[in-house]
Amino acid sequence: MKTIIKMLCLSMVVILFACNGRDENKASGTDGWLKGDENQKLETIAKQLRGFDMAMVETGYRYQELYWAGKDENWEYASYQAEKIKVAIENGLERRPKRAESAQNFLNVALPEIDRAIASKDTAQFTQAFAALTANCLACHALEKVAYVTVKTPVERQSPVRK
């Protein structure tokens, strides 16, 4: 065990020295699109990730997939989509923590309710939980003063995924 710890420590020291010897202003990425010092590169990456809007784009896609998975009784896929919605929202909140308060009911009530409905494998329970999820989306949008972003139950599939 001590040998492993010594090897890890030595590896970390080598990595630190190797990193210190590099040119921080060297362009990175395919075709060198990341330019500047380390801080400037991080700012460019942050700009590319954007704020909460990109989390909402992903959430919207997964919301639709969740709905159709439930209707198809494809419970594993529904569970997968519910988990990815949670990850997308949490990642968005990491970038925009001021939105966290509005998202709490969605994360702590609506998503666990969907998870329970999926676990029950009961289509009627899923339909009810999905309606509550949609209502939570609308409530969060109202709290964030973007009530004009309305969410409705999907009527057409966008994805070719089927059970």
VOTORDO-528304 format. One record per residue (C-alpha): residue in three letters; x, y, z. Coordinates in steps of 0.25 Angstrom, whole numbers, plus 5000, padded with zeros to 4 digits. Layout:
N
ATOM  resn    xx    yy    zz
ATOM   ALA     X     Y     Z
...
//
This chain:
163
ATOM  resn    xx    yy    zz
ATOM   MET  5000  5000  5000
ATOM   LYS  5011  5010  5003
ATOM   THR  5018  5007  4990
ATOM   ILE  5005  5010  4983
ATOM   ILE  5004  5023  4990
ATOM   LYS  5018  5027  4987
ATOM   MET  5016  5024  4973
ATOM   LEU  5004  5032  4972
ATOM   CYS  5011  5044  4979
ATOM   LEU  5023  5043  4969
ATOM   SER  5013  5042  4957
ATOM   MET  5006  5055  4962
ATOM   VAL  5020  5062  4964
ATOM   VAL  5024  5058  4950
ATOM   ILE  5011  5063  4944
ATOM   LEU  5012  5076  4951
ATOM   PHE  5026  5079  4946
ATOM   ALA  5022  5074  4932
ATOM   CYS  5010  5084  4932
ATOM   ASN  5019  5096  4937
ATOM   GLY  5028  5094  4925
ATOM   ARG  5017  5096  4914
ATOM   ASP  5014  5108  4907
ATOM   GLU  5001  5113  4913
ATOM   ASN  4998  5122  4901
ATOM   LYS  4999  5111  4891
ATOM   ALA  4986  5109  4883
ATOM   SER  4978  5097  4886
ATOM   GLY  4967  5089  4880
ATOM   THR  4965  5084  4866
ATOM   ASP  4971  5095  4857
ATOM   GLY  4975  5103  4869
ATOM   TRP  4962  5110  4872
ATOM   LEU  4965  5111  4887
ATOM   LYS  4974  5122  4888
ATOM   GLY  4981  5131  4899
ATOM   ASP  4985  5127  4913
ATOM   GLU  4979  5116  4922
ATOM   ASN  4969  5126  4927
ATOM   GLN  4965  5131  4913
ATOM   LYS  4963  5117  4909
ATOM   LEU  4954  5114  4920
ATOM   GLU  4946  5126  4918
ATOM   THR  4944  5122  4903
ATOM   ILE  4940  5108  4907
ATOM   ALA  4930  5114  4917
ATOM   LYS  4924  5123  4906
ATOM   GLN  4922  5110  4898
ATOM   LEU  4915  5103  4909
ATOM   ARG  4906  5115  4911
ATOM   GLY  4897  5117  4922
ATOM   PHE  4884  5110  4926
ATOM   ASP  4878  5111  4912
ATOM   MET  4886  5099  4907
ATOM   ALA  4882  5091  4918
ATOM   MET  4868  5094  4914
ATOM   VAL  4870  5090  4900
ATOM   GLU  4875  5076  4905
ATOM   THR  4864  5075  4915
ATOM   GLY  4853  5078  4904
ATOM   TYR  4858  5067  4896
ATOM   ARG  4859  5057  4907
ATOM   TYR  4845  5062  4912
ATOM   GLN  4839  5057  4899
ATOM   GLU  4847  5044  4899
ATOM   LEU  4842  5042  4913
ATOM   TYR  4828  5044  4909
ATOM   TRP  4829  5034  4897
ATOM   ALA  4836  5024  4905
ATOM   GLY  4825  5024  4916
ATOM   LYS  4815  5022  4905
ATOM   ASP  4822  5011  4899
ATOM   GLU  4824  5005  4913
ATOM   ASN  4839  5005  4910
ATOM   TRP  4842  5007  4925
ATOM   GLU  4857  5005  4924
ATOM   TYR  4858  5016  4913
ATOM   ALA  4848  5025  4921
ATOM   SER  4857  5023  4934
ATOM   TYR  4869  5027  4925
ATOM   GLN  4863  5039  4920
ATOM   ALA  4858  5043  4934
ATOM   GLU  4872  5042  4940
ATOM   LYS  4878  5050  4928
ATOM   ILE  4868  5061  4930
ATOM   LYS  4873  5062  4945
ATOM   VAL  4887  5062  4940
ATOM   ALA  4884  5073  4930
ATOM   ILE  4877  5082  4940
ATOM   GLU  4888  5080  4951
ATOM   ASN  4899  5083  4940
ATOM   GLY  4891  5096  4936
ATOM   LEU  4890  5100  4951
ATOM   GLU  4904  5098  4953
ATOM   ARG  4906  5108  4942
ATOM   ARG  4895  5117  4947
ATOM   PRO  4893  5115  4962
ATOM   LYS  4883  5127  4963
ATOM   ARG  4873  5118  4956
ATOM   ALA  4874  5107  4967
ATOM   GLU  4863  5112  4976
ATOM   SER  4853  5111  4965
ATOM   ALA  4857  5097  4961
ATOM   GLN  4856  5091  4975
ATOM   ASN  4842  5086  4974
ATOM   PHE  4845  5080  4960
ATOM   LEU  4857  5073  4965
ATOM   ASN  4852  5068  4979
ATOM   VAL  4837  5065  4976
ATOM   ALA  4834  5064  4961
ATOM   LEU  4846  5056  4956
ATOM   PRO  4845  5046  4968
ATOM   GLU  4830  5045  4965
ATOM   ILE  4833  5041  4951
ATOM   ASP  4844  5031  4956
ATOM   ARG  4833  5024  4964
ATOM   ALA  4823  5024  4953
ATOM   ILE  4834  5018  4944
ATOM   ALA  4837  5007  4954
ATOM   SER  4823  5004  4956
ATOM   LYS  4822  5001  4941
ATOM   ASP  4808  5006  4941
ATOM   THR  4804  5015  4929
ATOM   ALA  4793  5022  4937
ATOM   GLN  4802  5026  4948
ATOM   PHE  4813  5030  4938
ATOM   THR  4802  5039  4931
ATOM   GLN  4799  5046  4944
ATOM   ALA  4813  5048  4948
ATOM   PHE  4817  5053  4934
ATOM   ALA  4805  5063  4935
ATOM   ALA  4811  5067  4949
ATOM   LEU  4825  5068  4943
ATOM   THR  4819  5077  4932
ATOM   ALA  4812  5086  4942
ATOM   ASN  4826  5087  4950
ATOM   CYS  4833  5092  4937
ATOM   LEU  4822  5103  4935
ATOM   ALA  4823  5107  4950
ATOM   CYS  4839  5108  4949
ATOM   HIS  4838  5116  4936
ATOM   ALA  4828  5125  4943
ATOM   LEU  4837  5127  4955
ATOM   GLU  4849  5130  4945
ATOM   LYS  4840  5140  4938
ATOM   VAL  4840  5133  4925
ATOM   ALA  4825  5128  4925
ATOM   TYR  4825  5130  4910
ATOM   VAL  4833  5117  4909
ATOM   THR  4821  5108  4910
ATOM   VAL  4822  5093  4910
ATOM   LYS  4812  5083  4906
ATOM   THR  4810  5068  4904
ATOM   PRO  4817  5064  4892
ATOM   VAL  4808  5060  4880
ATOM   GLU  4818  5056  4870
ATOM   ARG  4831  5048  4871
ATOM   GLN  4844  5054  4868
ATOM   SER  4852  5042  4870
ATOM   PRO  4852  5028  4863
ATOM   VAL  4854  5021  4876
ATOM   ARG  4843  5011  4878
ATOM   LYS  4841  4999  4887
//
